[in-house]
Amino acid sequence: MPDHLVIHCPKCPSDEVEAQLDPPEGAPSVAAFACLLCGHRWHPAELPHLLAPDYDQAYGTAPALAEEELTLALWAEGINLRAQAARDGRGPAVDHGGYRLFYLRQAAYLDRAAHAMQVAAHGALIDEEQAADADDAAVMAADLLLHLDLELDQVHVEGLLGAESPQWQSPEGLRGYVRQEYAAWREWEDSARLRRA
């Protein structure tokens, strides 16, 4: 988990934000924030209170999107083959932990892809509607992961805040939950790899 929150502009994905210290008398010391990229200005009260890793913190060591897309496609095929084999009495299906990890990585992939499309839309490289569709897909996948964790009594939840936390109850919150859980999983993976070495 990060020890501070990275402030992103609510109008564009930039984190190049400065505090404007010109408050009226008696107001808090930070009167407003301004985005250095798009110029949007907003007040601290408008900031979401979301304690979750940002994109760099969560996905800085993640595989490239194309590589992860291929991994997920192969994984989904393997899950289907094992399910068919289990129905035919030729071995067990994938367990809950395996399904959960697949849904976590799928949700993280869609969160990353949607973020990349938001940046592209901001630069007028793609249509805003395409970015909105990607955002919807990311939110749906995040919602599926959160509800799966609740259904499994959160046995696989590794992050600081559980799936029942009120802060996850928004589209932005759901995607933040994915980043929290992905970062926690990567940290666990790195520790396990060091123990095996």
C-alpha positions in Angstrom: 0.0 0.0 0.0 1.2 3.5 -0.7 2.1 5.7 2.3 0.5 8.7 0.6 -2.2 9.4 -2.0 -1.3 10.5 -5.5 -3.6 13.2 -6.6 -5.0 12.9 -10.1 -6.9 15.6 -11.9 -10.7 14.7 -12.0 -11.0 15.9 -15.6 -7.9 14.1 -17.1 -5.6 11.3 -16.0 -2.7 13.7 -15.2 -1.0 13.6 -11.8 0.8 16.8 -12.5 -1.1 18.8 -9.9 -0.1 21.9 -7.9 -1.6 23.3 -4.8 -2.7 26.9 -5.2 -2.1 28.7 -1.8 -4.3 31.7 -2.2 -7.1 31.0 0.2 -9.6 33.6 1.5 -9.0 34.5 5.1 -9.9 31.8 7.5 -10.0 29.1 4.8 -7.7 26.0 4.9 -4.1 26.5 3.8 -4.7 24.8 0.5 -7.4 26.7 -1.3 -7.5 24.7 -4.5 -5.6 22.3 -6.7 -4.9 23.0 -10.4 -3.9 20.5 -13.1 -0.8 21.6 -15.0 -1.9 19.5 -18.0 -5.5 20.6 -18.7 -5.8 23.6 -16.4 -8.8 22.3 -14.4 -9.1 23.8 -10.9 -10.9 22.1 -8.0 -11.2 22.3 -4.2 -9.9 19.7 -1.7 -13.4 18.8 -0.7 -14.0 17.5 -4.2 -11.1 14.9 -4.0 -12.2 11.3 -3.6 -11.1 9.8 -0.3 -9.8 6.6 -1.9 -6.9 4.8 -0.2 -5.6 2.7 -3.1 -2.4 2.4 -5.1 -2.2 4.5 -8.2 -1.5 2.9 -11.6 2.3 3.0 -11.3 2.3 1.6 -7.8 -0.1 -1.2 -8.7 1.1 -2.1 -12.2 4.7 -0.9 -12.4 6.0 -4.4 -12.7 3.1 -6.0 -14.5 3.5 -7.7 -17.9 2.8 -5.7 -21.0 -0.9 -5.5 -21.9 -0.4 -7.7 -25.0 1.4 -10.3 -23.0 -1.2 -10.3 -20.3 -4.0 -10.6 -22.8 -2.5 -13.7 -24.3 -1.9 -15.2 -20.8 -5.6 -14.6 -19.9 -6.8 -16.1 -23.2 -4.7 -19.3 -22.6 -5.7 -19.4 -18.9 -9.5 -19.1 -19.8 -9.1 -22.0 -22.3 -7.3 -24.1 -19.6 -10.1 -23.4 -17.1 -12.7 -24.5 -19.7 -10.8 -27.7 -20.5 -10.4 -28.5 -16.8 -14.1 -27.9 -16.2 -15.0 -30.2 -19.1 -12.6 -32.9 -17.7 -14.2 -32.6 -14.3 -17.7 -33.0 -15.7 -16.4 -36.2 -17.5 -14.8 -37.5 -14.3 -11.2 -37.0 -15.5 -9.9 -34.8 -12.7 -10.7 -31.8 -10.6 -11.9 -28.4 -11.9 -10.0 -25.2 -11.0 -10.4 -24.4 -7.3 -11.8 -21.1 -5.9 -8.3 -19.6 -5.5 -7.5 -20.3 -9.2 -10.7 -18.7 -10.3 -10.2 -15.8 -8.1 -6.7 -15.2 -9.4 -7.9 -15.3 -12.9 -10.6 -12.8 -12.2 -8.1 -10.5 -10.4 -5.7 -10.5 -13.3 -8.6 -10.0 -15.8 -9.9 -7.1 -13.8 -6.4 -5.6 -13.5 -5.9 -6.0 -17.3 -9.2 -4.2 -18.0 -8.4 -1.5 -15.5 -5.0 -0.9 -17.2 -6.5 -1.0 -20.7 -9.2 1.5 -19.7 -6.7 3.8 -18.2 -4.6 3.7 -21.3 -7.7 4.5 -23.4 -8.6 7.4 -21.1 -5.2 8.9 -21.8 -5.6 8.3 -25.5 -9.0 9.9 -25.5 -7.6 12.9 -23.6 -5.0 13.3 -26.4 -7.8 13.0 -29.0 -6.2 9.8 -30.3 -9.4 7.8 -29.9 -13.1 8.5 -29.6 -14.4 9.3 -26.1 -17.1 6.6 -26.6 -14.4 4.0 -26.9 -12.8 5.1 -23.7 -16.2 5.1 -22.0 -16.8 1.5 -23.2 -13.4 0.4 -21.8 -14.2 2.1 -18.5 -17.5 0.3 -18.3 -15.8 -3.1 -18.9 -13.2 -2.3 -16.2 -15.9 -1.4 -13.7 -17.9 -4.5 -14.4 -14.8 -6.8 -14.0 -13.9 -5.0 -10.8 -17.5 -5.4 -9.5 -17.3 -9.1 -10.3 -14.1 -9.5 -8.4 -15.3 -7.7 -5.3 -18.6 -9.7 -5.2 -16.6 -13.0 -5.7 -14.4 -12.0 -2.7 -17.5 -11.3 -0.6 -19.1 -14.6 -1.7 -15.8 -16.5 -0.7 -15.8 -14.7 2.7 -12.7 -12.7 1.7 -10.4 -15.7 2.2 -8.2 -14.5 -0.7 -8.3 -10.8 0.1 -4.7 -9.5 0.8 -5.1 -5.8 0.8 -5.4 -3.4 3.7 -9.1 -2.8 3.3 -11.6 -5.7 3.0 -14.1 -6.0 0.2 -16.9 -4.8 2.5 -15.3 -1.3 2.9 -17.6 1.5 1.9 -14.8 3.2 0.0 -15.1 0.6 -2.8 -18.8 1.5 -3.4 -18.4 3.6 -6.6 -17.0 3.0 -10.0 -13.7 4.6 -9.1 -13.7 2.7 -5.8 -14.2 -0.7 -7.5 -11.2 0.0 -9.8 -9.2 1.1 -6.8 -10.1 -2.2 -5.1 -8.6 -4.1 -8.1 -5.4 -2.1 -7.8 -5.1 -2.7 -4.1 -5.6 -6.5 -4.6 -3.3 -6.7 -7.6 -0.5 -4.8 -5.8 -0.9 -7.1 -2.7 -0.9 -10.2 -5.0 2.3 -9.1 -6.8 4.0 -8.4 -3.4 3.0 -11.9 -2.2 4.3 -13.4 -5.5 7.6 -11.6 -5.2 8.1 -12.8 -1.6 7.2 -16.3 -2.6 9.7 -16.2 -5.4 12.5 -15.0 -3.0 11.6 -17.8 -0.6 11.9 -20.4 -3.4 15.3 -19.1 -4.5 
